[in-house]
């Protein structure tokens, strides 16, 4: 009679309680977000009220500087869509380049508060708070307490994180949908994860990277990749640990496990593919309304973007760098490729620590966003979506306290400066 093996010892994170529950409450992220929001809103109000504007005032919210500073650049396009719907003029920049989830929410919110722009500010603020809560939960469940707090600090103090605190841009809604989709998937709620993913693909053109990440993560949790599973499969007990479990020793003479075991896939796993519905629905609308399902990609050329060697080789970036004469402008311009390179440097660690699903998502979220821009501009805020990279960076920094303090301090200072510049109409991302 074969002897019974002892049950494997659970290797949860150091912040786990004895009963397996995390010791740090989920609302810590919301509290940290709220405290920082007070500071950033004060920066915006003071900047608009007392400092000079870069390109003139917007005229929105006169007498309310703490609101006026959040409404610049793409905010006008979202306001146009929320108030008047989509339009397309051949040969010109058109609103069809912007995906519908955020402006539709602005339209609905505008009915309640009386202004679509005010609704946009409040929606961004609410979505940003949800992002902070969910990303803290994700960090807390996978990292030591010190690393989790460091990761949250890196994320919220990231220089371009002000897009989560009130700017009328779709980034906060997009990232909230992404985090919601992954957390729901980890909780085995595949249908709800697919619906959250659909909101993400209806928010930004790069939403398809969410579909790829969710699919790979779902297969990974199911056990389709038996040689390198990160944690328990779908339907099993939730695993808090993020590190790769040691592979059991293989008995001599037994065959190696297959790289991919497709027999583990179930029909119910297809629910995750609902996440592509946001893009599919918008493309269907464009086909019916304007006769071109991919019109959003076609009009990008009127912003100087679009596929082709000119964009891929970043010729505009090198031209722009040589044209800048003052150091502040040069630093603001070159910051975007720098943060892209730093984020990509942590992607291999994301693969090793958190699995292929999060690795694929991070690689595509950072890489495709940078690859599709002519000069890297905008990449600063796009990197914010690659939340596993912040966790990977935090784990490195906890071993170097002085470097961690310097990075967090420098990042916080840069966040205040960029928030002030954005509030006064400087185009920085």
CORGI-V596681 format. One line per field, one symbol per residue. ss: DSSP state (2 for helix, 1 for strand, 0 for the rest). phi: phi as a letter, one per 40 degrees, with the letter a starting at -180 (. if undefined). psi: psi as a letter, one per 40 degrees, with the letter a starting at -180 (. if undefined). A space follows every 50 residues. Layout:
# CORGI-V596681
ss = ???
phi = ???
psi = ???
This chain:
# CORGI-V596681
ss = 00000000000000010000010000022222222222222222222222 00000000000000222200000222222222220000000000222002 22222222222220022222222222222222222222220000222222 22222200002222000000222222222222222200022222222222 20002222222222222222220000000000000000000000000000 00000000000222002222222222222222222222220000222222 22200000222200222222222000222222222222222222222222 22220222222222222222200000002222222022222222222000 22222222222222222222222000000
phi = .cccccccccbccccccccgcccccccdcccccccccdcccccccccccb bcccbgccgcfcgbcccdccbafcdccccccccbgcaabdgbcbcccbcc dccccccccccccgacccccccccccccccccccccdccdcbbcdccccc cccdcccddbccccbiccbccccccccccccccccccgcccccccccccc ccbaccdcccdcccccccccccgcbccaccadccgcccbccbcccccdcc cdgccccccbbccccbdcccdccddccccccccccccccbgacbcdcccd ccbgchcidccccfccccccccccbbddcccccccccccccccccccdcc dccbhcccccccccccccccccbcagcgcdcccdccdccccccccccccb dcccccccccccccccccccccdbgccba
psi = hiihiihihhgiieeiideeiidhidedddddddddddddddddddddde iiidfiideifhegdeddeegibedddddddddeaiihhheihieeehie ddddddddddddeehdddddddddddddddddddddddddeeiidddddd ddddddehdeeeeeeehgieddddddddddddddddefgddddddddddd eedideddddddddddddddddfdgeefidaiiheahhhdieihihhihh iheiiiiidhgeeehidddeddeddedddddddddddddeehdfdddded deeeaiiiddddefddddddddehdidddddddedddddddddddedddd dddeiddddddddddddddddeidfehedddddddgddddddddddddeg dddddddddddddddddddddddeehhe.
